[in-house]
Amino acid sequence: MKKFILPLIFCFAISSITAHAAEGGKNEGGMPAKKSSPIVHNILSDKLPARLQKTIRKDYSSYWITGLYKSQVNGRTSYHITVENADQIVRLSATPSTQWSVSHVEPKLSF
C-alpha cells in the first residue's frame, strides 16, 4: 500500500506546483499582475532636483551624505538619502514635487 500511495502523493505535489507556476504573474481575477519592481540607481548629490538639493544644503549643512539613490516604481520617482554627523544617522525620502520627510533617525553609539 505504501508503494502505491507515496508515488501518488509525489505526483500530485508536482502537478500542483506546476499548475501554480503556470498561474504565476496573475492576480486573483486571473488578470496579469502589474509589475511593481523598483528600479534603483545610485546618484550623485548634484543630480538631485534643485529644490531638494537646496533643502539638504540648508537644513543638513553640518552632515555628510553617506547614501543617495533614486527609485522608480510604476513611473513614480522618489529620492532617498542618508546623512550623518558625529551623533546620528538620518534617512530621508522625497519625490520631486514634495519636500524631504524623515524616514528614520538613529543615534550613533559611542564607545
C-alpha positions as a Markdown table, in Angstrom:
| # | Residue | x | y | z |
|---|---|---|---|---|
| 1 | Met | 0.0 | 0.0 | 0.0 |
| 2 | Lys | 2.9 | 2.4 | 0.8 |
| 3 | Lys | 4.4 | 1.7 | -2.5 |
| 4 | Phe | 1.2 | 3.0 | -4.2 |
| 5 | Ile | 0.3 | 6.0 | -2.0 |
| 6 | Leu | 3.8 | 7.6 | -1.8 |
| 7 | Pro | 4.3 | 7.9 | -5.6 |
| 8 | Leu | 0.7 | 9.2 | -5.9 |
| 9 | Ile | 1.2 | 11.9 | -3.4 |
| 10 | Phe | 4.5 | 12.8 | -5.1 |
| 11 | Cys | 2.8 | 13.1 | -8.5 |
| 12 | Phe | 0.0 | 15.2 | -7.0 |
| 13 | Ala | 2.5 | 17.6 | -5.4 |
| 14 | Ile | 4.4 | 18.0 | -8.6 |
| 15 | Ser | 1.3 | 18.7 | -10.7 |
| 16 | Ser | 0.0 | 21.3 | -8.2 |
| 17 | Ile | 3.4 | 23.1 | -8.2 |
| 18 | Thr | 3.4 | 23.0 | -12.0 |
| 19 | Ala | -0.1 | 24.4 | -12.1 |
| 20 | His | 0.7 | 27.1 | -9.6 |
| 21 | Ala | 3.8 | 28.1 | -11.6 |
| 22 | Ala | 1.7 | 28.3 | -14.8 |
| 23 | Glu | -0.6 | 30.8 | -13.0 |
| 24 | Gly | 2.3 | 33.0 | -12.0 |
| 25 | Gly | 2.1 | 36.7 | -12.7 |
| 26 | Lys | -1.7 | 36.7 | -12.4 |
| 27 | Asn | -3.9 | 38.2 | -9.7 |
| 28 | Glu | -7.0 | 36.6 | -8.1 |
| 29 | Gly | -9.2 | 37.6 | -11.1 |
| 30 | Gly | -6.9 | 35.8 | -13.5 |
| 31 | Met | -5.7 | 39.0 | -15.0 |
| 32 | Pro | -1.9 | 39.7 | -15.4 |
| 33 | Ala | -0.5 | 41.3 | -12.4 |
| 34 | Lys | 1.3 | 44.7 | -12.7 |
| 35 | Lys | 5.0 | 44.6 | -12.3 |
| 36 | Ser | 6.0 | 46.8 | -9.5 |
| 37 | Ser | 9.6 | 46.0 | -9.1 |
| 38 | Pro | 11.5 | 49.2 | -8.2 |
| 39 | Ile | 14.3 | 50.4 | -10.5 |
| 40 | Val | 17.1 | 51.8 | -8.2 |
| 41 | His | 20.0 | 54.0 | -9.3 |
| 42 | Asn | 22.7 | 55.4 | -7.1 |
| 43 | Ile | 23.2 | 59.1 | -7.9 |
| 44 | Leu | 25.4 | 62.0 | -7.0 |
| 45 | Ser | 24.1 | 64.9 | -5.0 |
| 46 | Asp | 24.3 | 67.3 | -7.9 |
| 47 | Lys | 21.8 | 65.1 | -9.8 |
| 48 | Leu | 19.1 | 65.8 | -7.2 |
| 49 | Pro | 16.3 | 68.3 | -8.3 |
| 50 | Ala | 17.4 | 71.8 | -7.3 |
| 51 | Arg | 14.6 | 72.2 | -4.7 |
| 52 | Leu | 15.7 | 69.0 | -2.9 |
| 53 | Gln | 19.4 | 70.0 | -3.1 |
| 54 | Lys | 18.7 | 73.4 | -1.6 |
| 55 | Thr | 16.9 | 71.9 | 1.4 |
| 56 | Ile | 19.7 | 69.4 | 2.1 |
| 57 | Arg | 22.3 | 72.1 | 1.9 |
| 58 | Lys | 20.3 | 74.4 | 4.2 |
| 59 | Asp | 19.0 | 72.0 | 6.8 |
| 60 | Tyr | 21.8 | 69.4 | 6.9 |
| 61 | Ser | 24.9 | 71.6 | 6.3 |
| 62 | Ser | 26.7 | 70.0 | 9.2 |
| 63 | Tyr | 26.1 | 66.5 | 7.9 |
| 64 | Trp | 27.8 | 64.4 | 5.2 |
| 65 | Ile | 26.0 | 62.3 | 2.7 |
| 66 | Thr | 26.7 | 58.6 | 3.0 |
| 67 | Gly | 24.0 | 57.3 | 0.7 |
| 68 | Leu | 21.8 | 58.6 | -2.1 |
| 69 | Tyr | 19.7 | 56.8 | -4.6 |
| 70 | Lys | 16.7 | 57.3 | -6.9 |
| 71 | Ser | 14.0 | 54.7 | -7.2 |
| 72 | Gln | 11.2 | 54.4 | -9.8 |
| 73 | Val | 8.1 | 52.3 | -9.3 |
| 74 | Asn | 5.2 | 52.3 | -11.7 |
| 75 | Gly | 6.5 | 55.5 | -13.3 |
| 76 | Arg | 6.8 | 57.4 | -10.0 |
| 77 | Thr | 10.3 | 58.7 | -9.0 |
| 78 | Ser | 11.4 | 59.1 | -5.4 |
| 79 | Tyr | 14.7 | 60.0 | -3.8 |
| 80 | His | 16.3 | 58.5 | -0.7 |
| 81 | Ile | 19.2 | 60.0 | 1.2 |
| 82 | Thr | 21.2 | 59.1 | 4.2 |
| 83 | Val | 23.1 | 61.8 | 6.0 |
| 84 | Glu | 25.3 | 61.5 | 9.1 |
| 85 | Asn | 27.1 | 63.6 | 11.6 |
| 86 | Ala | 29.1 | 62.7 | 14.7 |
| 87 | Asp | 25.9 | 62.0 | 16.8 |
| 88 | Gln | 23.3 | 60.5 | 14.5 |
| 89 | Ile | 22.3 | 58.9 | 11.2 |
| 90 | Val | 19.2 | 60.4 | 9.4 |
| 91 | Arg | 17.4 | 58.8 | 6.5 |
| 92 | Leu | 15.1 | 61.0 | 4.4 |
| 93 | Ser | 12.8 | 60.4 | 1.4 |
| 94 | Ala | 11.1 | 62.7 | -1.1 |
| 95 | Thr | 9.5 | 62.9 | -4.5 |
| 96 | Pro | 10.4 | 65.7 | -7.0 |
| 97 | Ser | 7.2 | 67.5 | -6.0 |
| 98 | Thr | 7.4 | 67.2 | -2.2 |
| 99 | Gln | 9.9 | 68.1 | 0.5 |
| 100 | Trp | 12.1 | 65.7 | 2.4 |
| 101 | Ser | 10.5 | 63.7 | 5.1 |
| 102 | Val | 12.5 | 61.9 | 7.8 |
| 103 | Ser | 12.2 | 58.2 | 7.5 |
| 104 | His | 14.4 | 57.1 | 10.3 |
| 105 | Val | 16.8 | 58.7 | 12.9 |
| 106 | Glu | 19.4 | 56.5 | 14.5 |
| 107 | Pro | 21.8 | 57.7 | 17.2 |
| 108 | Lys | 25.4 | 56.7 | 16.9 |
| 109 | Leu | 26.8 | 54.6 | 19.7 |
| 110 | Ser | 29.9 | 55.9 | 21.3 |
| 111 | Phe | 32.3 | 53.6 | 23.0 |
